[in-house]
Amino acid sequence: MCLGVPGRLIEMVDGSGNQLAVIDFAGSKRQVNVGMLEEPPAPGDWLLVHVGFAVERVDEAAARAAMECFDLSTPADAPTAETTG
């Protein structure tokens, strides 16, 4: 099982032979290799990314649902029942 993080393609990186793109992950922009996708993506596409590689194109609803799962996770420093007694 792998963890795919959803992000939105902002732009392709010039001179990369359509292999690299700038992806926005909730405000954090990173370069991602998109060469594993069957068809080249376009700006505005939502992609699932695993360890720097786009592994799947998804629709906006699926991307937002996945982002909601991340928002529901408990921060590492949040109090738990074990630490609050």
BARO-726015 format. One record per residue (C-alpha): residue in one letter; y, x, z. Coordinates in steps of 0.1 Angstrom, whole numbers, padded with zeros to 4 digits, always signed. Layout:
<recs>
aYXZ ...
</recs>
This chain:
<recs>
m+0000+0000+0000 c+0035+0013-0008 l+0070+0002+0002 g+0092-0008-0027 v+0129-0010-0019 p+0150-0033-0041 g+0181-0020-0058 r+0204-0029-0086 l+0209-0006-0116 i+0246+0004-0119 e+0244+0028-0148 m+0222+0052-0167 v+0228+0089-0162 d+0241+0106-0194 g+0219+0133-0208 s+0187+0122-0190 g+0169+0107-0220 n+0170+0073-0204 q+0149+0087-0175 l+0175+0086-0147 a+0197+0058-0134 v+0222+0052-0106 i+0208+0024-0084 d+0228+0006-0056 f+0207+0000-0025 a+0229-0023-0004 g+0260-0001-0009 s+0242+0033-0010 k+0240+0047-0045 r+0211+0070-0055 q+0197+0085-0087 v+0163+0071-0095 n+0137+0080-0122 v+0131+0049-0144 g+0107+0065-0168 m+0077+0047-0154 l+0089+0013-0165 e+0074-0002-0196 e+0109-0010-0211 p+0142+0008-0205 p+0162-0011-0179 a+0198-0021-0183 p+0228-0022-0159 g+0225-0052-0137 d+0187-0052-0136 w+0170-0053-0102 l+0143-0027-0096 l+0117-0019-0069 v+0119+0018-0061 h+0093+0039-0043 v+0099+0075-0034 g+0126+0079-0061 f+0107+0061-0089 a+0114+0026-0102 v+0080+0010-0103 e+0088-0026-0112 r+0116-0048-0126 v+0121-0079-0104 d+0144-0109-0106 e+0174-0113-0083 a+0157-0139-0061 a+0127-0116-0054 a+0151-0086-0047 r+0171-0107-0022 a+0140-0120-0005 a+0128-0084+0000 m+0162-0073+0013 e+0160-0101+0038 c+0128-0087+0052 f+0145-0054+0058 d+0174-0072+0076 l+0149-0089+0099 s+0133-0056+0111 t+0142-0045+0146 p+0163-0013+0148 a+0145+0016+0164 d+0169+0017+0194 a+0169-0020+0200 p+0157-0031+0234 t+0122-0046+0235 a+0103-0067+0261 e+0086-0034+0272 t+0120-0017+0278 t+0138-0046+0294 g+0111-0055+0320 
</recs>
